[in-house]
Structures are given as structure tokens and as C-alpha cells.
Amino acid sequence: MKKHILFFPLLLAVILAPSFNETANAIRGKNREYYETRGDIVWEVPTESKVIALTFDDGPDQVYTPQIAALLKQYQAKSTFFVVGNRVSEYPEIVKSLANDQHEIANHTYSHPDIRKLSAKRLLEEVQKTQETIYSATGVRPTLFRPPGGYYDETVVDTAKQAGFLVIMWSWHQDTRDWSDPGVKKIVNKVLNNARNGDIVLFHDYGGNRRQTVQALEQILPELKNRGYKFVTVSELLRGYGRAKQVDYP
């Protein structure tokens, strides 16, 4: 009797092992390579042209967004601002000014929630409400979406598609982590030491004291310009230089 009791779990494990393995392989398959190859998510746009896209998340901020915008104008730099809807409602004139300066306004949800805890319906409501808020302030309906925290899965991608968005991340080697106040030098070195054609660089214009971000940009912008880089919006990067295709994955 004991032999039969021991045998059954072993038999069950043998039967279920293939299905568990298939599931694990499917999950492992839906990584950056999976989504990037399908064109569902963009991290960067490899190109021979000296172009780079600076992006700013979580704003607008009444203090730091105008300071950043002034620096960008000084260096003829166009950027993409992934704005949060409830902050657009609070400072619509700032977002309108950004749009008037030909910066790109993109969607970053309405309340910056932990989207891992949202249903597809709630996520859709978040992006649609933001869309209407941005349109009210600027007359523009964005086509790009960046999920808070950079979190993505099938629900995020499918919901973004349903709402008419392309999901945009950032180059892994260009996450400045400026939100953590690492020091101006670290932010500057992160960008300048890793700058490549077609990069999408992540900054933040909201989330506490963003003075380090502003001070870092005072060094980053002139140096990249001296190296021959042109600052473009993410949509300009995509339109002018093709959809991202990553060849080598870590």
C-alpha cells in the first residue's frame, strides 16, 4: 500500500512536468526581446544618426518643469514629457506651454498608480481620463504611453493598444535614477558616459526636489550638443529612424 501512495505523487509529477515547463517557457519568452521584436514596446531606436530623445516623467511641476523647458529652449532641444493627468489638471498652462514649444506630450496615467494592482478596465480608465485632460489643455491627443514604474505585461500592452498607444520605455543604460537624488555628477556621468545614437533617456521633472536634474541638464545639454547630437522627441525618433530592433540581449 505504501508503495502505491509513494508512486502516485511521482506519476503526477511526471505527467504535469511538461505543462509546468511549457508555462515557465511562455512566461520567460514574454520578456523584452518578445515585446520588442513584435513592435509592442520600444526601449531605443538603434540608428547611425546622432539623435537622442530626452524624456521626463511624472510632471508637470510648477517649479522645475519651466526651468527644464527654459534649458531645453536654450539648446534647441525637443523632448517628450510623460505627464500625469491629475497634475495636468492642476497646471494646464504649463503643459500647454510645453506643447507650444513643440515638445511632445505623452500619457503616464492619471494618478500614477501601481498598475500591477489594476484591472485592465481600471488601467484603461486611467489612460483615457489622462488623454482627455491633455486634450483639454493642449488640443493634442498623445499616441505614446509609458507605464508607471516601467512595469509591463500582456494586460498593459493590450490595454495600450486598445487605447491607441505605443508603449515607450527607456534605454536600460540611460536610467538616470534622478528621482533618488544620486548627485549631479552621477546623473551627468550616467548620460554622457553611455550616450549612443537613438537612446531614450529617462529623467523626472516631478517628485520632490528636482534641482539635481536641472543642474545635471546644464552640463548634459551643451556636451551632447558639442558631440553633434540632435535632441528629438520620441515620435520624431520613431518616424525618422525606424522602430527599435534589439539584437543582443543580456
DRENKOLNU-800080 format. One record per residue (C-alpha): residue number from 1; chain; y negated, z, x negated. Coordinates in steps of 0.5 Angstrom, whole numbers, plus 500, padded with zeros to 3 digits. Last residue first. Example, Ala and Ser with C-alpha at 12.3 -4.5 7.8 and 13.67 -1.06 7.14 Angstrom:
BEGIN
@seq=2, mol=A, c2=502, c3=514, c1=473
@seq=1, mol=A, c2=509, c3=516, c1=475
//
This chain:
BEGIN
@seq=250, mol=A, c2=419, c3=457, c1=457
@seq=249, mol=A, c2=418, c3=450, c1=460
@seq=248, mol=A, c2=417, c3=443, c1=456
@seq=247, mol=A, c2=415, c3=437, c1=460
@seq=246, mol=A, c2=410, c3=439, c1=465
@seq=245, mol=A, c2=408, c3=434, c1=470
@seq=244, mol=A, c2=401, c3=435, c1=473
@seq=243, mol=A, c2=398, c3=430, c1=478
@seq=242, mol=A, c2=393, c3=425, c1=475
@seq=241, mol=A, c2=387, c3=424, c1=470
@seq=240, mol=A, c2=381, c3=423, c1=475
@seq=239, mol=A, c2=383, c3=425, c1=481
@seq=238, mol=A, c2=387, c3=431, c1=479
@seq=237, mol=A, c2=381, c3=433, c1=474
@seq=236, mol=A, c2=376, c3=432, c1=479
@seq=235, mol=A, c2=380, c3=436, c1=484
@seq=234, mol=A, c2=380, c3=442, c1=479
@seq=233, mol=A, c2=372, c3=441, c1=478
@seq=232, mol=A, c2=370, c3=438, c1=471
@seq=231, mol=A, c2=367, c3=441, c1=465
@seq=230, mol=A, c2=367, c3=436, c1=459
@seq=229, mol=A, c2=370, c3=438, c1=452
@seq=228, mol=A, c2=367, c3=435, c1=446
@seq=227, mol=A, c2=368, c3=441, c1=441
@seq=226, mol=A, c2=361, c3=442, c1=442
@seq=225, mol=A, c2=362, c3=443, c1=449
@seq=224, mol=A, c2=367, c3=448, c1=448
@seq=223, mol=A, c2=363, c3=452, c1=444
@seq=222, mol=A, c2=357, c3=452, c1=448
@seq=221, mol=A, c2=361, c3=454, c1=454
@seq=220, mol=A, c2=365, c3=459, c1=451
@seq=219, mol=A, c2=360, c3=464, c1=448
@seq=218, mol=A, c2=355, c3=465, c1=454
@seq=217, mol=A, c2=362, c3=465, c1=458
@seq=216, mol=A, c2=364, c3=471, c1=455
@seq=215, mol=A, c2=358, c3=475, c1=456
@seq=214, mol=A, c2=358, c3=473, c1=464
@seq=213, mol=A, c2=366, c3=475, c1=464
@seq=212, mol=A, c2=364, c3=481, c1=460
@seq=211, mol=A, c2=359, c3=483, c1=466
@seq=210, mol=A, c2=364, c3=482, c1=471
@seq=209, mol=A, c2=363, c3=489, c1=473
@seq=208, mol=A, c2=368, c3=490, c1=479
@seq=207, mol=A, c2=372, c3=485, c1=483
@seq=206, mol=A, c2=368, c3=479, c1=483
@seq=205, mol=A, c2=367, c3=473, c1=479
@seq=204, mol=A, c2=374, c3=472, c1=476
@seq=203, mol=A, c2=376, c3=467, c1=471
@seq=202, mol=A, c2=382, c3=463, c1=470
@seq=201, mol=A, c2=382, c3=457, c1=466
@seq=200, mol=A, c2=386, c3=450, c1=468
@seq=199, mol=A, c2=387, c3=446, c1=462
@seq=198, mol=A, c2=387, c3=438, c1=462
@seq=197, mol=A, c2=386, c3=438, c1=455
@seq=196, mol=A, c2=388, c3=444, c1=451
@seq=195, mol=A, c2=384, c3=450, c1=449
@seq=194, mol=A, c2=388, c3=456, c1=447
@seq=193, mol=A, c2=384, c3=459, c1=441
@seq=192, mol=A, c2=378, c3=458, c1=445
@seq=191, mol=A, c2=380, c3=461, c1=452
@seq=190, mol=A, c2=384, c3=467, c1=450
@seq=189, mol=A, c2=379, c3=468, c1=444
@seq=188, mol=A, c2=373, c3=469, c1=449
@seq=187, mol=A, c2=376, c3=473, c1=453
@seq=186, mol=A, c2=379, c3=478, c1=448
@seq=185, mol=A, c2=372, c3=478, c1=444
@seq=184, mol=A, c2=368, c3=480, c1=451
@seq=183, mol=A, c2=373, c3=486, c1=452
@seq=182, mol=A, c2=379, c3=487, c1=456
@seq=181, mol=A, c2=375, c3=488, c1=462
@seq=180, mol=A, c2=382, c3=488, c1=467
@seq=179, mol=A, c2=379, c3=483, c1=471
@seq=178, mol=A, c2=378, c3=479, c1=465
@seq=177, mol=A, c2=385, c3=477, c1=465
@seq=176, mol=A, c2=383, c3=471, c1=461
@seq=175, mol=A, c2=389, c3=467, c1=464
@seq=174, mol=A, c2=389, c3=461, c1=460
@seq=173, mol=A, c2=396, c3=460, c1=456
@seq=172, mol=A, c2=399, c3=460, c1=463
@seq=171, mol=A, c2=395, c3=454, c1=465
@seq=170, mol=A, c2=392, c3=456, c1=472
@seq=169, mol=A, c2=395, c3=456, c1=479
@seq=168, mol=A, c2=393, c3=451, c1=485
@seq=167, mol=A, c2=397, c3=450, c1=491
@seq=166, mol=A, c2=395, c3=443, c1=495
@seq=165, mol=A, c2=392, c3=445, c1=502
@seq=164, mol=A, c2=393, c3=441, c1=509
@seq=163, mol=A, c2=394, c3=447, c1=513
@seq=162, mol=A, c2=402, c3=445, c1=514
@seq=161, mol=A, c2=402, c3=444, c1=506
@seq=160, mol=A, c2=399, c3=451, c1=505
@seq=159, mol=A, c2=404, c3=454, c1=510
@seq=158, mol=A, c2=410, c3=450, c1=506
@seq=157, mol=A, c2=408, c3=452, c1=499
@seq=156, mol=A, c2=407, c3=460, c1=501
@seq=155, mol=A, c2=413, c3=460, c1=505
@seq=154, mol=A, c2=417, c3=457, c1=500
@seq=153, mol=A, c2=415, c3=462, c1=494
@seq=152, mol=A, c2=408, c3=463, c1=491
@seq=151, mol=A, c2=404, c3=469, c1=488
@seq=150, mol=A, c2=398, c3=468, c1=484
@seq=149, mol=A, c2=396, c3=474, c1=485
@seq=148, mol=A, c2=392, c3=472, c1=491
@seq=147, mol=A, c2=394, c3=465, c1=493
@seq=146, mol=A, c2=390, c3=459, c1=491
@seq=145, mol=A, c2=389, c3=454, c1=496
@seq=144, mol=A, c2=385, c3=447, c1=495
@seq=143, mol=A, c2=383, c3=442, c1=500
@seq=142, mol=A, c2=377, c3=445, c1=502
@seq=141, mol=A, c2=373, c3=444, c1=508
@seq=140, mol=A, c2=365, c3=443, c1=507
@seq=139, mol=A, c2=359, c3=444, c1=511
@seq=138, mol=A, c2=357, c3=449, c1=507
@seq=137, mol=A, c2=357, c3=456, c1=510
@seq=136, mol=A, c2=360, c3=454, c1=517
@seq=135, mol=A, c2=365, c3=450, c1=513
@seq=134, mol=A, c2=367, c3=456, c1=508
@seq=133, mol=A, c2=368, c3=461, c1=514
@seq=132, mol=A, c2=372, c3=455, c1=518
@seq=131, mol=A, c2=377, c3=455, c1=512
@seq=130, mol=A, c2=377, c3=462, c1=511
@seq=129, mol=A, c2=380, c3=463, c1=518
@seq=128, mol=A, c2=385, c3=458, c1=517
@seq=127, mol=A, c2=387, c3=461, c1=510
@seq=126, mol=A, c2=388, c3=468, c1=513
@seq=125, mol=A, c2=391, c3=465, c1=520
@seq=124, mol=A, c2=396, c3=461, c1=516
@seq=123, mol=A, c2=398, c3=467, c1=512
@seq=122, mol=A, c2=399, c3=471, c1=518
@seq=121, mol=A, c2=404, c3=466, c1=521
@seq=120, mol=A, c2=408, c3=465, c1=515
@seq=119, mol=A, c2=409, c3=472, c1=515
@seq=118, mol=A, c2=405, c3=477, c1=510
@seq=117, mol=A, c2=408, c3=482, c1=506
@seq=116, mol=A, c2=408, c3=478, c1=499
@seq=115, mol=A, c2=401, c3=475, c1=501
@seq=114, mol=A, c2=398, c3=482, c1=498
@seq=113, mol=A, c2=392, c3=481, c1=502
@seq=112, mol=A, c2=385, c3=478, c1=499
@seq=111, mol=A, c2=382, c3=478, c1=506
@seq=110, mol=A, c2=380, c3=471, c1=508
@seq=109, mol=A, c2=385, c3=467, c1=504
@seq=108, mol=A, c2=383, c3=464, c1=497
@seq=107, mol=A, c2=381, c3=457, c1=499
@seq=106, mol=A, c2=377, c3=453, c1=495
@seq=105, mol=A, c2=369, c3=451, c1=494
@seq=104, mol=A, c2=368, c3=446, c1=488
@seq=103, mol=A, c2=361, c3=446, c1=485
@seq=102, mol=A, c2=356, c3=440, c1=486
@seq=101, mol=A, c2=350, c3=445, c1=485
@seq=100, mol=A, c2=349, c3=444, c1=493
@seq=99, mol=A, c2=356, c3=447, c1=494
@seq=98, mol=A, c2=355, c3=453, c1=489
@seq=97, mol=A, c2=348, c3=454, c1=493
@seq=96, mol=A, c2=352, c3=454, c1=500
@seq=95, mol=A, c2=357, c3=459, c1=497
@seq=94, mol=A, c2=351, c3=464, c1=495
@seq=93, mol=A, c2=348, c3=463, c1=502
@seq=92, mol=A, c2=354, c3=465, c1=505
@seq=91, mol=A, c2=354, c3=472, c1=502
@seq=90, mol=A, c2=357, c3=477, c1=507
@seq=89, mol=A, c2=361, c3=471, c1=511
@seq=88, mol=A, c2=363, c3=468, c1=504
@seq=87, mol=A, c2=366, c3=475, c1=502
@seq=86, mol=A, c2=370, c3=475, c1=508
@seq=85, mol=A, c2=373, c3=469, c1=506
@seq=84, mol=A, c2=375, c3=470, c1=499
@seq=83, mol=A, c2=373, c3=464, c1=495
@seq=82, mol=A, c2=376, c3=460, c1=490
@seq=81, mol=A, c2=371, c3=457, c1=486
@seq=80, mol=A, c2=372, c3=451, c1=482
@seq=79, mol=A, c2=367, c3=449, c1=476
@seq=78, mol=A, c2=362, c3=444, c1=474
@seq=77, mol=A, c2=359, c3=445, c1=468
@seq=76, mol=A, c2=352, c3=441, c1=466
@seq=75, mol=A, c2=351, c3=447, c1=460
@seq=74, mol=A, c2=345, c3=450, c1=463
@seq=73, mol=A, c2=348, c3=449, c1=470
@seq=72, mol=A, c2=354, c3=453, c1=468
@seq=71, mol=A, c2=350, c3=459, c1=466
@seq=70, mol=A, c2=346, c3=459, c1=472
@seq=69, mol=A, c2=352, c3=459, c1=476
@seq=68, mol=A, c2=355, c3=465, c1=472
@seq=67, mol=A, c2=349, c3=469, c1=474
@seq=66, mol=A, c2=349, c3=467, c1=481
@seq=65, mol=A, c2=356, c3=469, c1=482
@seq=64, mol=A, c2=355, c3=476, c1=478
@seq=63, mol=A, c2=350, c3=480, c1=482
@seq=62, mol=A, c2=351, c3=478, c1=490
@seq=61, mol=A, c2=359, c3=477, c1=488
@seq=60, mol=A, c2=362, c3=471, c1=492
@seq=59, mol=A, c2=368, c3=472, c1=490
@seq=58, mol=A, c2=375, c3=473, c1=489
@seq=57, mol=A, c2=377, c3=467, c1=484
@seq=56, mol=A, c2=373, c3=463, c1=479
@seq=55, mol=A, c2=376, c3=457, c1=476
@seq=54, mol=A, c2=374, c3=453, c1=469
@seq=53, mol=A, c2=377, c3=446, c1=469
@seq=52, mol=A, c2=378, c3=442, c1=462
@seq=51, mol=A, c2=377, c3=435, c1=460
@seq=50, mol=A, c2=378, c3=432, c1=453
@seq=49, mol=A, c2=382, c3=426, c1=455
@seq=48, mol=A, c2=389, c3=425, c1=453
@seq=47, mol=A, c2=392, c3=428, c1=459
@seq=46, mol=A, c2=396, c3=434, c1=461
@seq=45, mol=A, c2=394, c3=437, c1=468
@seq=44, mol=A, c2=395, c3=444, c1=469
@seq=43, mol=A, c2=398, c3=449, c1=473
@seq=42, mol=A, c2=399, c3=445, c1=480
@seq=41, mol=A, c2=404, c3=446, c1=485
@seq=40, mol=A, c2=407, c3=442, c1=490
@seq=39, mol=A, c2=408, c3=436, c1=486
@seq=38, mol=A, c2=415, c3=436, c1=486
@seq=37, mol=A, c2=416, c3=437, c1=479
@seq=36, mol=A, c2=411, c3=442, c1=479
@seq=35, mol=A, c2=415, c3=446, c1=484
@seq=34, mol=A, c2=422, c3=446, c1=481
@seq=33, mol=A, c2=419, c3=447, c1=474
@seq=32, mol=A, c2=415, c3=453, c1=476
@seq=31, mol=A, c2=421, c3=456, c1=479
@seq=30, mol=A, c2=425, c3=454, c1=485
@seq=29, mol=A, c2=432, c3=453, c1=481
@seq=28, mol=A, c2=433, c3=460, c1=480
@seq=27, mol=A, c2=433, c3=462, c1=487
@seq=26, mol=A, c2=438, c3=456, c1=488
@seq=25, mol=A, c2=442, c3=458, c1=482
@seq=24, mol=A, c2=443, c3=465, c1=485
@seq=23, mol=A, c2=445, c3=462, c1=492
@seq=22, mol=A, c2=450, c3=458, c1=489
@seq=21, mol=A, c2=453, c3=464, c1=484
@seq=20, mol=A, c2=453, c3=468, c1=491
@seq=19, mol=A, c2=457, c3=463, c1=494
@seq=18, mol=A, c2=462, c3=461, c1=489
@seq=17, mol=A, c2=463, c3=469, c1=488
@seq=16, mol=A, c2=465, c3=470, c1=495
@seq=15, mol=A, c2=472, c3=468, c1=495
@seq=14, mol=A, c2=474, c3=471, c1=488
@seq=13, mol=A, c2=470, c3=478, c1=490
@seq=12, mol=A, c2=474, c3=478, c1=497
@seq=11, mol=A, c2=481, c3=477, c1=493
@seq=10, mol=A, c2=479, c3=483, c1=488
@seq=9, mol=A, c2=477, c3=487, c1=494
@seq=8, mol=A, c2=483, c3=485, c1=498
@seq=7, mol=A, c2=488, c3=487, c1=492
@seq=6, mol=A, c2=486, c3=494, c1=491
@seq=5, mol=A, c2=488, c3=496, c1=498
@seq=4, mol=A, c2=494, c3=491, c1=498
@seq=3, mol=A, c2=496, c3=495, c1=491
@seq=2, mol=A, c2=495, c3=502, c1=494
@seq=1, mol=A, c2=500, c3=500, c1=500
//
